[in-house]
Amino acid sequence: MNIFSLISNIFKPAAELIDNLHTSDEERLIQKAAMLETQAKVMATALDYENEQLRIRQETINEEAKSEHWVTATWRPITMLTFVASITGYWFGLVDVPPEAVNGMFTLVQIGIGGYTIGRSAEKVLPGIVKAMKTKENV
């Protein structure tokens, strides 16, 4: 479950409670609008947090890649290539690796590739989303 689903699920009972109040339609709409405004602020804060986490990860990887020491600069690519070679060797019957280890390595390769791809995409998209949310918040 991602953070935005979690936030929506937290606010869902409150929205249902507001819908079931025995008050006028106008009062219900006012309460629901206030709750949705709070939910939007929480989501904007979560976006800011996610954006900061991505920035920190990107900065760490960039600093490692720029390092003058070859181990620091190449350990991630070497690890990923080692896992890919082990998985490929397992598939072709060249390496005797327990299936659980292969599954674990495959998961790490997926995370490594997905993290890079998603990280690059998110660094392009998230700032625009955060800006839009903040603009909406100020309106």
C-alpha positions as CSV (number, residue, x, y, z in Angstrom):
1,M,0.0,0.0,0.0
2,N,1.5,3.4,-0.9
3,I,1.4,6.5,1.3
4,F,-1.4,8.1,-0.7
5,S,-3.7,5.1,-0.4
6,L,-2.9,5.0,3.3
7,I,-3.8,8.7,3.7
8,S,-7.1,8.2,1.8
9,N,-8.0,5.2,3.9
10,I,-7.4,7.3,7.1
11,F,-9.8,10.0,5.9
12,K,-12.4,7.6,4.5
13,P,-14.2,6.9,7.8
14,A,-14.4,10.6,8.5
15,A,-15.9,11.2,5.1
16,E,-18.5,8.5,5.7
17,L,-19.2,9.9,9.2
18,I,-19.8,13.4,7.7
19,D,-22.1,11.8,5.1
20,N,-24.2,10.2,7.8
21,L,-24.6,13.3,10.0
22,H,-28.1,14.4,10.7
23,T,-27.6,18.0,9.7
24,S,-28.4,20.1,6.7
25,D,-26.8,19.4,3.3
26,E,-25.0,22.7,3.6
27,E,-23.4,21.9,6.9
28,R,-22.3,18.5,5.6
29,L,-20.8,20.1,2.5
30,I,-18.9,22.6,4.7
31,Q,-17.6,19.8,6.9
32,K,-16.6,17.6,4.0
33,A,-14.8,20.5,2.3
34,A,-12.8,21.2,5.5
35,M,-11.9,17.5,5.7
36,L,-10.9,17.4,2.1
37,E,-8.7,20.5,2.6
38,T,-7.0,18.8,5.5
39,Q,-6.5,15.6,3.4
40,A,-5.0,17.7,0.6
41,K,-2.5,19.3,3.0
42,V,-1.5,15.9,4.4
43,M,-1.0,14.6,0.9
44,A,1.1,17.7,-0.1
45,T,3.2,17.1,3.0
46,A,3.6,13.5,2.0
47,L,4.7,14.5,-1.5
48,D,7.2,16.9,-0.1
49,Y,8.6,14.1,2.1
50,E,8.7,11.7,-0.9
51,N,10.4,14.3,-3.0
52,E,13.0,14.9,-0.3
53,Q,13.7,11.2,0.0
54,L,14.2,10.9,-3.7
55,R,16.5,13.9,-3.7
56,I,18.6,12.3,-0.9
57,R,18.8,9.0,-2.7
58,Q,19.8,10.6,-5.9
59,E,22.4,12.7,-4.2
60,T,23.9,9.6,-2.5
61,I,24.1,7.7,-5.8
62,N,25.6,10.8,-7.6
63,E,28.2,11.2,-4.9
64,E,29.1,7.6,-5.1
65,A,29.4,7.7,-8.8
66,K,31.6,10.8,-8.6
67,S,33.9,9.2,-6.0
68,E,37.6,8.9,-6.9
69,H,37.8,5.6,-5.2
70,W,36.7,2.9,-7.7
71,V,35.0,0.7,-5.1
72,T,32.7,3.5,-3.9
73,A,32.0,4.5,-7.5
74,T,31.2,1.0,-8.9
75,W,29.8,-1.2,-6.1
76,R,26.2,-0.8,-7.1
77,P,26.7,-1.6,-10.8
78,I,29.0,-4.5,-9.9
79,T,26.5,-5.9,-7.5
80,M,23.7,-5.7,-10.0
81,L,25.8,-7.3,-12.7
82,T,26.8,-10.1,-10.3
83,F,23.1,-10.8,-9.5
84,V,22.1,-10.7,-13.2
85,A,25.0,-13.1,-14.1
86,S,24.0,-15.5,-11.2
87,I,20.4,-15.4,-12.3
88,T,21.3,-16.0,-15.9
89,G,23.7,-18.8,-14.9
90,Y,20.9,-20.4,-12.8
91,W,18.4,-20.3,-15.7
92,F,20.9,-22.0,-18.1
93,G,21.9,-24.6,-15.5
94,L,25.5,-23.3,-15.2
95,V,25.3,-22.3,-11.5
96,D,23.9,-24.2,-8.6
97,V,22.1,-21.6,-6.6
98,P,19.2,-22.3,-4.3
99,P,15.9,-21.1,-5.8
100,E,15.2,-18.9,-2.8
101,A,18.5,-17.0,-3.4
102,V,17.7,-16.6,-7.1
103,N,14.3,-15.2,-6.1
104,G,15.9,-12.8,-3.7
105,M,18.5,-11.7,-6.2
106,F,15.8,-11.2,-8.9
107,T,13.8,-9.0,-6.5
108,L,16.9,-6.9,-5.8
109,V,17.6,-6.5,-9.5
110,Q,13.9,-5.5,-10.1
111,I,14.2,-3.0,-7.2
112,G,17.6,-1.7,-8.6
113,I,16.3,-1.2,-12.1
114,G,12.9,0.0,-11.0
115,G,14.4,2.3,-8.4
116,Y,16.6,3.9,-11.0
117,T,13.8,4.2,-13.6
118,I,11.2,5.4,-11.1
119,G,13.7,7.7,-9.4
120,R,14.6,9.4,-12.7
121,S,10.9,9.7,-13.6
122,A,9.9,11.0,-10.2
123,E,12.6,13.6,-10.1
124,K,11.1,15.0,-13.3
125,V,7.4,14.7,-12.2
126,L,7.3,15.2,-8.5
127,P,8.4,18.9,-8.4
128,G,5.5,19.8,-10.7
129,I,3.0,17.9,-8.6
130,V,4.3,19.5,-5.4
131,K,4.1,23.0,-7.0
132,A,0.5,22.3,-8.2
133,M,-0.5,21.1,-4.8
134,K,1.0,24.2,-3.1
135,T,-0.6,26.5,-5.6
136,K,-4.0,24.8,-5.0
137,E,-3.4,25.1,-1.2
138,N,-2.8,28.9,-1.5
139,V,-5.9,29.5,-3.6
